[in-house]
Amino acid sequence: MKATKINIWQARFIIPALKDSLKKLNPMLMARNPVMFVVELVTFITTLIVFSDIITGNSFLFNLQISLWLWFTIIFANFSEALAEGQGRAQADSLKKNRSESMARRLLYGGGSEVISALKLKKEDIILLEDGDTIPGDGEVTEGTALIDESAITGESAPVIRESGGDRSGVTGGTMVLSGKIKVRITANPGESFLDQMINMVESAKRQKTPNEKALNILLIALTIVFVVVVVTFKYFADYASVRVALSVLIALLVCLMPTTIGGLLPAIGIAGMDRLLRYNFIAMSGRAVEASGDVDVVLMDKTGTITLGNRMATEFIPADNASDKELINAALLSSLADDTPEGRSIVVLAKEKMGIHGSDIRAPEGASFCPFSAEARMSGIDCGDRTIRKGSLEAIREFVAARGSQISDSVQNIVNDISREGSTPLLVAQNEKVLGAIRLKDILKEGISGRIGKLRQMGIKSVMITGDNPLTAATIAAEAGVDDFVAEAKPSTKLDLIRSYQSKGHLVAMIGDGTNDAPALAQADVAVAMNAGTQAAREAANIVDLDSNPTKLLDIVEIGKQILITRGALTTFSVANDVAKYFAIVPAIFIAQYPQLKVLDIMHLASPGSAVLSAVIFNAIIIPLLIPLALRGVRYKPSGVSALLRRNLLIYGLGGLVLPFIGIKLIDTIISMLRMV
């Protein structure tokens, strides 16, 4: 279900969009956009004026032209929204074709199984999947390990491993089991899967307005009310000055001064923004999350998997003064036999290499019991006979030997410091009360991560790295990656406390996670991104899900959110600046005969009062379709400070919105005069 960019400038999109534009003239539908609803009401009045002129035998050509162009203004505004919705429907149709219609083998509670349609699966059903089976719905692996082809979801050809009991247990409907045998617990009822949410997201008619969009709507309504009052007052002033102003001219003035440009494009901007999010393979659970991503000023990132590749490798055993190489390597090997993490497996591989063991299956001594790794304890190990072996972080091993009446020696502390200063991670190995030495784990930064973090800084966003490593290792990696701050020796609760701390100071915080222990922090964060391959708890706590399960894509979400806000702000600036030129076109035209002094305001030297009014109305109508491509594509975002963005916005869209109407209205006036339309 990799969403691809669709070229909407084709007849198969434009023709249905034009038809929808006419359907949207229904006042019940127009009422959702108050600005354009007012335009439709006053346009209907101009239409009645035209019919009245025809019936009474008065000249109706001028009023007819104004009425027609006002109707075009509304249709063009509807067209922008219909075109964006058509793009969403096309995406949804392509996704629906990928909806799984396969069969599923559901396990029965009393034993045995039954084959049913995948569409009949319900939440909490357990299904069995083997080689070649298509996964019929979203779920979580409860037993087994399998190699999964997720290319239908992510567009990536490389298969991935999904297994029970870890942070890579999530599976998505529409993917395929290449090899392995797994049991999957279905986590979504029909119509509630990620695919269904994806389809609902792009079917823009169901899109809810975001808080920022609602706030802008309130502003536009307020401006509309202000201009209605201005035009009504204008009528009384004209009467006082003994200047006869036709009702159609007053309506033209109102529509030109109202924020019709941004009012017509606002729905398209929001819909197109959600579409861009989809093209990056994100599912947004709420519009608020997308908007908030544009205002985020603090980003929390795990070191492992986000800043580094995640698979730290054991590269060296460094024995303490009172231990031999052989003693350390043997203890490290035994303590890692049940450690299924990449680090644990790399320790076993390195130990076997150092011991000259090739291809043998190393087993624990008979009667031994393992101590599994936990995030809270930060160590793992084995108990066999009179030997209690533990492998873990400095603080964890310090507590372990202290409980046995011993302590970390200065030489061991120096080893830890040396490893940490070099940017590696030290793991200590202890047997009973004796610390045998350290294992060096090497972290590898993700390619280009420092550049992406630098872009965050240019946006004015603070980056904070969270890691369970000791402070020296964390400081080295943080300096290498270029993050602004770091938190070392972090426990699961640290993320939650840190987010609350930043939020209490007025910051908007974004974070990513994939494990069950990330769920509380994800639920607290303003923008919470869960990996699709992560646990169900993490996905339910998040408000955005990354189908690619790529932690560094958090930066893409921030950029998309900022692009939506900047596009909306830029076109609002352009729309408001437009009003100045329309004012200079219409107001002098109305009063210049009675007050020749106003000639100084007629800086465009338009041909006649009638052509001035009509030129402004025509420009007001055609500027909307001309800006549709920009609304759908979005204003290009370049990381920079707030002041730089404001200057750029005012220079390009403020000054541009001021100058362009003068040129456009003058050009239209020239054409009208040549064609003698007035």
LUMBASE-971448 format. One record per residue (C-alpha): residue number from 0; residue in three letters; x, y, z. Coordinates in steps of 0.25 Angstrom, whole numbers. Each point is the difference from the previous one (the first is absolute). Layout:
BEGIN
REC   seq   type    east   north      up
REC   NUM    ala       X       Y       Z
...
This chain:
BEGIN
REC   seq   type    east   north      up
REC     0    met       0       0       0
REC     1    lys      11       9      -3
REC     2    ala      -7      13      -4
REC     3    thr       6       6     -12
REC     4    lys      -2      15      -5
REC     5    ile     -11       1     -10
REC     6    asn      -1      10     -11
REC     7    ile     -13       7       1
REC     8    trp       1       9     -12
REC     9    gln      -7     -11      -9
REC    10    ala     -14       0      -5
REC    11    arg      -3     -12       8
REC    12    phe       2       9      13
REC    13    ile      -4      14      -6
REC    14    ile     -14      -4      -6
REC    15    pro      -5      -6      13
REC    16    ala       6      11       8
REC    17    leu      -8      10      -9
REC    18    lys     -13      -8       2
REC    19    asp       2       0      15
REC    20    ser       3      15       0
REC    21    leu     -15       2      -5
REC    22    lys      -5     -10      10
REC    23    lys       7       8      11
REC    24    leu      -9      12      -3
REC    25    asn     -10      -6       9
REC    26    pro      -2      10      11
REC    27    met       0     -11      10
REC    28    leu      14      -4      -4
REC    29    met       5      14      -2
REC    30    ala      -4       3      14
REC    31    arg      13      -8       5
REC    32    asn       8      12      -6
REC    33    pro      -6      13       6
REC    34    val       8       9      -9
REC    35    met      -4      -7     -13
REC    36    phe     -14      -1       5
REC    37    val      -1      15       2
REC    38    val       5       1     -15
REC    39    glu     -10      -9      -5
REC    40    leu     -12       8       7
REC    41    val       5      13      -6
REC    42    thr       2      -6     -13
REC    43    phe     -14      -6       0
REC    44    ile      -5      15       3
REC    45    thr       8       5     -13
REC    46    thr      -7     -11      -8
REC    47    leu     -14       5       5
REC    48    ile       5      14      -4
REC    49    val       3      -5     -14
REC    50    phe     -14      -7      -2
REC    51    ser      -6      13       6
REC    52    asp       7       8     -11
REC    53    ile      -4      -9     -11
REC    54    ile     -15       0       5
REC    55    thr       0      15       1
REC    56    gly       7       3     -13
REC    57    asn      13       6       7
REC    58    ser      14      -2      -5
REC    59    phe       5     -13       6
REC    60    leu      13      -3      -7
REC    61    phe       9       6      11
REC    62    asn      -8      -7      11
REC    63    leu       0     -13      -7
REC    64    gln      15       0      -2
REC    65    ile       2       3      15
REC    66    ser     -10     -11       4
REC    67    leu       7     -10      -9
REC    68    trp      14       3       5
REC    69    leu      -5      -1      14
REC    70    trp      -6     -14      -3
REC    71    phe      14      -3      -6
REC    72    thr       6       4      13
REC    73    ile      -8     -10       8
REC    74    ile       2     -11     -11
REC    75    phe      15       2       0
REC    76    ala       0      -1      15
REC    77    asn      -8     -13       0
REC    78    phe       9      -5     -11
REC    79    ser      12       1       9
REC    80    glu      -6      -8      11
REC    81    ala      -6     -10     -10
REC    82    leu      13      -2      -7
REC    83    ala       7      -3      13
REC    84    glu     -11      -9       4
REC    85    gly       1      -7     -13
REC    86    gln      15      -2       2
REC    87    gly      -3      -6      14
REC    88    arg     -11      -9      -6
REC    89    ala      10      -5     -11
REC    90    gln      10      -4      11
REC    91    ala     -12      -7       8
REC    92    asp      -4      -8     -12
REC    93    ser      14      -5      -3
REC    94    leu       1      -4      15
REC    95    lys     -13      -7      -1
REC    96    lys       5      -9     -11
REC    97    asn      10      -5      10
REC    98    arg     -10      -3      11
REC    99    ser       2     -15       3
REC   100    glu     -11      -9      -4
REC   101    ser       8     -12       4
REC   102    met      -4     -12       9
REC   103    ala       5      -1      14
REC   104    arg       2     -13       9
REC   105    arg      -6       4      13
REC   106    leu       3      -8      12
REC   107    leu     -11      -5       8
REC   108    tyr       0       1      16
REC   109    gly      -4     -14       1
REC   110    gly      11      -5      -9
REC   111    gly       1      -1     -15
REC   112    ser      -2      11     -10
REC   113    glu      -9       4     -11
REC   114    val       2       8     -13
REC   115    ile      -9      12      -2
REC   116    ser       0      13      -8
REC   117    ala      10      10       5
REC   118    leu     -11      10       0
REC   119    lys      -7      -8      11
REC   120    leu      12       1      10
REC   121    lys      -3       7      13
REC   122    lys       9       7      11
REC   123    glu       7     -10       9
REC   124    asp      -1     -12     -11
REC   125    ile      12      -8       0
REC   126    ile       5      -5     -14
REC   127    leu      11      -9      -5
REC   128    leu       9       5     -12
REC   129    glu      10      -8      -8
REC   130    asp       9       2     -12
REC   131    gly      -7       7     -11
REC   132    asp     -12       5       8
REC   133    thr      -5      14      -1
REC   134    ile      -2       6      13
REC   135    pro     -15       3       0
REC   136    gly      -1      11      11
REC   137    asp       8       8      10
REC   138    gly       5      -7      11
REC   139    glu      11      -4      10
REC   140    val       9     -12      -1
REC   141    thr      -3      -9      13
REC   142    glu       9     -12      -4
REC   143    gly      11      -3     -10
REC   144    thr       9       8      -9
REC   145    ala      -2       3     -15
REC   146    leu       6       7     -12
REC   147    ile     -10      10      -5
REC   148    asp      -1       7     -13
REC   149    glu      -6      14       3
REC   150    ser       3       6     -14
REC   151    ala     -15       2      -2
REC   152    ile       0       9      12
REC   153    thr      13       7       0
REC   154    gly       5      -1     -15
REC   155    glu      13      -6       6
REC   156    ser       4     -14      -7
REC   157    ala       8      -4      12
REC   158    pro      -7     -10       9
REC   159    val      -1       2      15
REC   160    ile       0      -9      12
REC   161    arg     -12       0       9
REC   162    glu       0      -8      13
REC   163    ser      -8      -2      13
REC   164    gly       4       6      13
REC   165    gly       8      12      -5
REC   166    asp      -2      14      -6
REC   167    arg      -1      -5     -14
REC   168    ser     -12      -8       2
REC   169    gly     -10       8      -8
REC   170    val      -5      -5     -14
REC   171    thr      -9       7      -9
REC   172    gly     -11      -5      -9
REC   173    gly       4      -2     -15
REC   174    thr      14      -4       3
REC   175    met       5     -14      -3
REC   176    val       7     -11       8
REC   177    leu      12      -4      -8
REC   178    ser       5     -11      10
REC   179    gly      -3      -4      14
REC   180    lys     -12      -4       8
REC   181    ile      -7      10       9
REC   182    lys     -12       2       8
REC   183    val      -6      14      -1
REC   184    arg     -10       6       9
REC   185    ile     -10       9      -8
REC   186    thr       0      14       6
REC   187    ala     -10       7      -8
REC   188    asn     -15      -2      -4
REC   189    pro      -4       1     -14
REC   190    gly       0      14      -5
REC   191    glu      10       4      11
REC   192    ser      13      -5      -6
REC   193    phe      12       9      -4
REC   194    leu      -4      -2     -14
REC   195    asp     -14       5       3
REC   196    gln       5      12       8
REC   197    met       9       3     -12
REC   198    ile     -11       0      -9
REC   199    asn      -9       9       9
REC   200    met      11       9       1
REC   201    val       1       3     -15
REC   202    glu     -14       0      -2
REC   203    ser       0      15       3
REC   204    ala     -15       2       1
REC   205    lys       1      -7      14
REC   206    arg      12       9       4
REC   207    gln      -2       8      12
REC   208    lys       5      14       2
REC   209    thr      12       2       8
REC   210    pro       1      10      12
REC   211    asn       9      10      -8
REC   212    glu     -10      -1     -12
REC   213    lys     -12       2       9
REC   214    ala       8      13       6
REC   215    leu       2       5     -14
REC   216    asn     -14      -2      -4
REC   217    ile      -4       8      12
REC   218    leu       9      11      -5
REC   219    leu      -5      -1     -14
REC   220    ile     -15       1       5
REC   221    ala       4      12       9
REC   222    leu       7       7     -12
REC   223    thr     -13      -3      -9
REC   224    ile      -9       6      11
REC   225    val       9      13       0
REC   226    phe       0       1     -15
REC   227    val     -16      -1       0
REC   228    val      -1      11      10
REC   229    val      10       8      -8
REC   230    val      -8      -1     -13
REC   231    val     -13       3       7
REC   232    thr       6      12       6
REC   233    phe       6       3     -14
REC   234    lys     -14       0      -6
REC   235    tyr      -5      11      11
REC   236    phe      13       8      -3
REC   237    ala      -3       0     -15
REC   238    asp     -15       4       2
REC   239    tyr       5      11       9
REC   240    ala      10       5     -11
REC   241    ser     -11      -1     -10
REC   242    val       7     -11      -8
REC   243    arg      -9     -11      -6
REC   244    val       7     -13       2
REC   245    ala      -7     -13      -6
REC   246    leu      -3     -11      10
REC   247    ser       8      -9     -10
REC   248    val      12       9       1
REC   249    leu      -1      -1      16
REC   250    ile       0     -15      -1
REC   251    ala      12       0      -9
REC   252    leu       7       9      10
REC   253    leu      -4     -10      11
REC   254    val       5     -12      -7
REC   255    cys      13       6      -4
REC   256    leu       3       5      14
REC   257    met      -4     -13       7
REC   258    pro      11     -11       2
REC   259    thr      -6      -8     -12
REC   260    thr      14      -5      -5
REC   261    ile       4      -7      13
REC   262    gly     -15      -3       3
REC   263    gly       0      -8     -13
REC   264    leu      13      -7       1
REC   265    leu       0      -3      15
REC   266    pro      -7     -14      -1
REC   267    ala       9      -4     -11
REC   268    ile      13       4       8
REC   269    gly      -5      -9      11
REC   270    ile      -4     -12      -9
REC   271    ala      13       1      -8
REC   272    gly       8       0      13
REC   273    met      -6     -13       5
REC   274    asp       3      -6     -14
REC   275    arg      15       4       1
REC   276    leu       0      -7      14
REC   277    leu      -5     -12      -7
REC   278    arg      10       0     -11
REC   279    tyr      11      -1      11
REC   280    asn      -7     -12       5
REC   281    phe      -6       5      13
REC   282    ile     -13      -2       6
REC   283    ala      -5      12       8
REC   284    met     -10      -4      11
REC   285    ser      -4      14       2
REC   286    gly       1      14      -8
REC   287    arg       5       6      13
REC   288    ala      12      -8      -1
REC   289    val       4       4     -14
REC   290    glu      -2      15       4
REC   291    ala       7      -2      13
REC   292    ser      12      -5      -7
REC   293    gly       2      13      -7
REC   294    asp       1       7      14
REC   295    val       9     -10       6
REC   296    asp      12       6       7
REC   297    val       6     -12       7
REC   298    val       3     -14      -5
REC   299    leu       3     -12       8
REC   300    met       8     -11      -7
REC   301    asp       5     -13       5
REC   302    lys      15      -2      -3
REC   303    thr      -2     -15      -4
REC   304    gly      -7      -1     -13
REC   305    thr      -2      15      -3
REC   306    ile      14       6       1
REC   307    thr       8     -13      -1
REC   308    leu      -3     -12      -8
REC   309    gly      -5      -8      12
REC   310    asn       9     -12      -1
REC   311    arg      12       3       9
REC   312    met      11     -10      -3
REC   313    ala       9      -6      11
REC   314    thr      14       3      -5
REC   315    glu       9      -2      12
REC   316    phe       2      -7      13
REC   317    ile       8       8      10
REC   318    pro       3      -8      13
REC   319    ala       2       6      14
REC   320    asp      13       0       7
REC   321    asn      -4     -12       8
REC   322    ala      -6      -9     -11
REC   323    ser       5      -7     -12
REC   324    asp      -5       1     -15
REC   325    lys      -5     -14       1
REC   326    glu      -7       2      13
REC   327    leu      -7      13      -6
REC   328    ile      -4      -6     -13
REC   329    asn      -6     -12       6
REC   330    ala      -8       8       9
REC   331    ala      -5       9     -11
REC   332    leu      -3     -12      -8
REC   333    leu      -9      -7      10
REC   334    ser      -7      13       4
REC   335    ser      -4       3     -14
REC   336    leu      -5     -14      -4
REC   337    ala     -14       4       3
REC   338    asp       1      14      -5
REC   339    asp      -7       1     -13
REC   340    thr       3      15      -2
REC   341    pro      10       3     -12
REC   342    glu      10       4      11
REC   343    gly      -1     -13       7
REC   344    arg       1      -8     -13
REC   345    ser      12       8      -4
REC   346    ile       7      -3      13
REC   347    val      -2     -15      -2
REC   348    val       6       1     -14
REC   349    leu      12       8       5
REC   350    ala       2      -9      12
REC   351    lys       0     -13      -9
REC   352    glu       9       7     -10
REC   353    lys      10       3      12
REC   354    met      -1     -14       5
REC   355    gly       2      -6     -14
REC   356    ile     -13      -7       0
REC   357    his      -7      -1     -14
REC   358    gly     -13      -5      -3
REC   359    ser      -3      -7      14
REC   360    asp     -13       2       7
REC   361    ile       4       6      14
REC   362    arg      -9      -5      11
REC   363    ala      -2       5      15
REC   364    pro       5     -10      11
REC   365    glu     -11     -10       4
REC   366    gly      -8       6      11
REC   367    ala       3      14      -3
REC   368    ser     -11      11       0
REC   369    phe       0      13      -8
REC   370    cys      -3      14       5
REC   371    pro      -6       7     -12
REC   372    phe       3      14      -3
REC   373    ser     -10      11       4
REC   374    ala       0      15      -2
REC   375    glu      -1       3      15
REC   376    ala      11      -9       4
REC   377    arg       9       3     -12
REC   378    met       7     -13       1
REC   379    ser      -1     -15      -3
REC   380    gly       7     -13       4
REC   381    ile       0     -14       4
REC   382    asp       1      -8      13
REC   383    cys       7     -13       0
REC   384    gly       5      -7      12
REC   385    asp       8       9       9
REC   386    arg       1      10     -11
REC   387    thr      -9      12      -2
REC   388    ile       4       8     -12
REC   389    arg      -6      13      -4
REC   390    lys       3       9     -13
REC   391    gly      -5      14       0
REC   392    ser       2      15       1
REC   393    leu      10       7      10
REC   394    glu     -11       4      10
REC   395    ala      -7     -14      -1
REC   396    ile      13      -8       3
REC   397    arg       4      10      11
REC   398    glu     -13      -3       7
REC   399    phe       1     -15      -3
REC   400    val      14      -1       7
REC   401    ala      -3      10      11
REC   402    ala     -11      -9       4
REC   403    arg      11     -11       2
REC   404    gly       9       9       8
REC   405    ser       9       5     -12
REC   406    gln       2      12      -8
REC   407    ile       5       5     -14
REC   408    ser      15       1       0
REC   409    asp       7      13      -5
REC   410    ser       6      -8     -12
REC   411    val     -13      -5      -4
REC   412    gln      -6      14       1
REC   413    asn      12       5      -9
REC   414    ile      -4     -11     -10
REC   415    val     -14       4      -1
REC   416    asn       4      15      -1
REC   417    asp      10      -3     -12
REC   418    ile     -11      -8      -7
REC   419    ser     -10      11       2
REC   420    arg       9      11      -4
REC   421    glu       2      -7     -14
REC   422    gly     -15       0      -2
REC   423    ser      -2     -15       3
REC   424    thr      -9      -7      10
REC   425    pro       6      -7      12
REC   426    leu      -6     -13       6
REC   427    leu       6      -5      12
REC   428    val       0     -15       4
REC   429    ala       0      -5      14
REC   430    gln       1     -13       6
REC   431    asn      -5      -1      15
REC   432    glu       7      12       6
REC   433    lys      11       2     -10
REC   434    val       0       9     -12
REC   435    leu       7      -8     -11
REC   436    gly       1      11     -10
REC   437    ala      -8       8     -11
REC   438    ile      -5      -3     -14
REC   439    arg       1      11     -10
REC   440    leu     -13       2      -9
REC   441    lys       2       9     -12
REC   442    asp     -12       9      -4
REC   443    ile      -1       5     -15
REC   444    leu      -7      13      -3
REC   445    lys     -10      -1     -11
REC   446    glu       4       6     -13
REC   447    gly      -4      15      -1
REC   448    ile      -6       0      14
REC   449    ser       9      12       4
REC   450    gly      -5       8     -12
REC   451    arg     -14      -3       3
REC   452    ile       2       4      15
REC   453    gly       6      13      -6
REC   454    lys     -12       3      -8
REC   455    leu      -8      -1      13
REC   456    arg       8      10       7
REC   457    gln      -2       9     -12
REC   458    met     -15      -1       2
REC   459    gly       2       5      14
REC   460    ile      -3     -14       6
REC   461    lys       8      -6      11
REC   462    ser       5     -14      -1
REC   463    val       1      -9      12
REC   464    met       7     -14       0
REC   465    ile      -5     -10      10
REC   466    thr       9     -12       3
REC   467    gly       2     -11      11
REC   468    asp      15       2      -2
REC   469    asn       9       7      10
REC   470    pro       2      15      -1
REC   471    leu      14      -1      -6
REC   472    thr      -5      -9     -12
REC   473    ala     -12       8      -1
REC   474    ala       8      13      -1
REC   475    thr       9      -5     -11
REC   476    ile     -12      -5      -9
REC   477    ala      -7      12       3
REC   478    ala      12       9      -5
REC   479    glu       2      -9     -12
REC   480    ala     -15       1      -4
REC   481    gly      -1      15       3
REC   482    val     -12      -1      10
REC   483    asp      -3      12       9
REC   484    asp      -1      -8      13
REC   485    phe       0     -15       5
REC   486    val      -6      -8      11
REC   487    ala       9     -12       5
REC   488    glu      -3     -12       8
REC   489    ala     -15       2      -3
REC   490    lys     -10      -9       5
REC   491    pro     -14      -2      -7
REC   492    ser      -6      10       9
REC   493    thr      10      10      -3
REC   494    lys      -6       3     -14
REC   495    leu     -14       3       7
REC   496    asp       6       9      10
REC   497    leu       9       8     -10
REC   498    ile     -12       2      -9
REC   499    arg      -9       5      12
REC   500    ser      12       9       4
REC   501    tyr       1       7     -14
REC   502    gln     -15       1      -2
REC   503    ser      -1       7      14
REC   504    lys       9      11      -6
REC   505    gly      -9       2     -12
REC   506    his       7      -9     -10
REC   507    leu      -6      -9     -10
REC   508    val       7     -13       0
REC   509    ala       1     -11     -11
REC   510    met       6     -14       3
REC   511    ile       0     -14      -7
REC   512    gly      -1     -13       6
REC   513    asp      -3     -15      -3
REC   514    gly       0      -7      13
REC   515    thr     -11      -3      10
REC   516    asn       9       8      10
REC   517    asp      -1      12      -9
REC   518    ala     -15       1       0
REC   519    pro      -2       9      13
REC   520    ala      10      10      -6
REC   521    leu      -7      -1     -14
REC   522    ala     -13       3       6
REC   523    gln       6      12       7
REC   524    ala       7       6     -12
REC   525    asp      -7      11      -9
REC   526    val       5      -8     -12
REC   527    ala       2     -15       2
REC   528    val       5      -8     -11
REC   529    ala      -1     -15       1
REC   530    met       7     -10      -9
REC   531    asn      -9      -9      -7
REC   532    ala       8     -12       3
REC   533    gly       0       3      15
REC   534    thr      -9      -5      11
REC   535    gln     -15       2       0
REC   536    ala       1       8      12
REC   537    ala       9      10      -6
REC   538    arg      -9       2     -13
REC   539    glu     -12       2       8
REC   540    ala       7      11       9
REC   541    ala       5       7     -12
REC   542    asn      -7      10      -9
REC   543    ile       8      -2     -12
REC   544    val       5     -14      -5
REC   545    asp      12      -1     -10
REC   546    leu      -3     -12      -9
REC   547    asp      15       0      -4
REC   548    ser       4      -2      15
REC   549    asn      12      10      -3
REC   550    pro       2       8      13
REC   551    thr       8      11      -8
REC   552    lys     -13       3      -7
REC   553    leu      -5       8      12
REC   554    leu       8      12      -7
REC   555    asp      -9      -2     -12
REC   556    ile     -13       2       8
REC   557    val       6      13       6
REC   558    glu       3       5     -14
REC   559    ile     -14      -4      -5
REC   560    gly      -7       7      12
REC   561    lys       8      12      -2
REC   562    gln      -3       0     -15
REC   563    ile     -15       0       2
REC   564    leu       1      12      10
REC   565    ile       9       8      -9
REC   566    thr      -9      -3     -13
REC   567    arg     -12       5       8
REC   568    gly       7      12       5
REC   569    ala       6       4     -13
REC   570    leu     -13      -1      -7
REC   571    thr      -7       8      11
REC   572    thr      11      11      -1
REC   573    phe      -2       0     -15
REC   574    ser     -15       1       1
REC   575    val       0      11       9
REC   576    ala      10       8      -8
REC   577    asn      -9      -2     -12
REC   578    asp     -10       9       6
REC   579    val       8      12      -1
REC   580    ala       1       0     -15
REC   581    lys     -15      -3      -1
REC   582    tyr      -3      12       9
REC   583    phe       8       9      -9
REC   584    ala      -7      -5     -12
REC   585    ile     -15       1       5
REC   586    val      -1      11      10
REC   587    pro       6      11      -9
REC   588    ala      -9      -5     -12
REC   589    ile     -12       2       9
REC   590    phe       3      14       5
REC   591    ile       9       6     -10
REC   592    ala     -12       7      -8
REC   593    gln      -5       7      13
REC   594    tyr      14       2       6
REC   595    pro      11       3     -11
REC   596    gln      10       1      11
REC   597    leu      -1     -15       1
REC   598    lys       7      -1     -13
REC   599    val      13      -1       8
REC   600    leu      -4     -13       5
REC   601    asp      -3      -5     -14
REC   602    ile      15      -5      -2
REC   603    met      -4     -11     -10
REC   604    his      -7      10      -9
REC   605    leu     -11      -9      -3
REC   606    ala      -9       2     -13
REC   607    ser     -13       3       7
REC   608    pro      -7      -2      13
REC   609    gly      -7     -12      -6
REC   610    ser      12      -7      -5
REC   611    ala       7       3      13
REC   612    val     -11      -8       8
REC   613    leu      -1     -11     -10
REC   614    ser      16      -2      -1
REC   615    ala       1      -1      15
REC   616    val     -11     -11       0
REC   617    ile       6      -8     -11
REC   618    phe      14       1       7
REC   619    asn      -6      -5      13
REC   620    ala      -7     -12      -7
REC   621    ile      12      -4      -9
REC   622    ile      11       1      11
REC   623    ile      -6     -12       8
REC   624    pro       2     -11     -12
REC   625    leu      14       6      -2
REC   626    leu       3      -2      14
REC   627    ile      -5     -15       1
REC   628    pro      13      -6      -4
REC   629    leu       7       7      11
REC   630    ala     -11      -4      10
REC   631    leu       1     -14      -4
REC   632    arg      15      -1      -1
REC   633    gly       3       8      12
REC   634    val      10      12       2
REC   635    arg      14      -6       0
REC   636    tyr       5       0      15
REC   637    lys      15       4       2
REC   638    pro       5      -2      15
REC   639    ser       2      13       6
REC   640    gly      -3       9      12
REC   641    val     -14       6       2
REC   642    ser       5      14      -3
REC   643    ala       6      -5     -13
REC   644    leu     -13      -7      -4
REC   645    leu      -8      12       3
REC   646    arg       8       9      -8
REC   647    arg       0     -10     -12
REC   648    asn     -15      -1       1
REC   649    leu      -2      15       0
REC   650    leu       9       2     -11
REC   651    ile      -5     -10     -10
REC   652    tyr     -15      -2       4
REC   653    gly      -2      14       7
REC   654    leu       7       8     -11
REC   655    gly      -4      -9     -11
REC   656    gly     -14       0       5
REC   657    leu       0      15      -1
REC   658    val       7       2     -13
REC   659    leu      -6     -11      -9
REC   660    pro     -15       5       1
REC   661    phe       5      14      -5
REC   662    ile       6      -7     -12
REC   663    gly     -12     -10      -2
REC   664    ile     -11      10       2
REC   665    lys       7      10     -10
REC   666    leu       2     -11     -10
REC   667    ile     -15      -4       1
REC   668    asp      -5      14      -1
REC   669    thr       8       2     -13
REC   670    ile      -6     -13      -6
REC   671    ile     -14       4       5
REC   672    ser       2      14      -7
REC   673    met       5      -6     -13
REC   674    leu     -12     -10       0
REC   675    arg     -10      11       4
REC   676    met      -6      -9      10
REC   677    val      -5      12       9
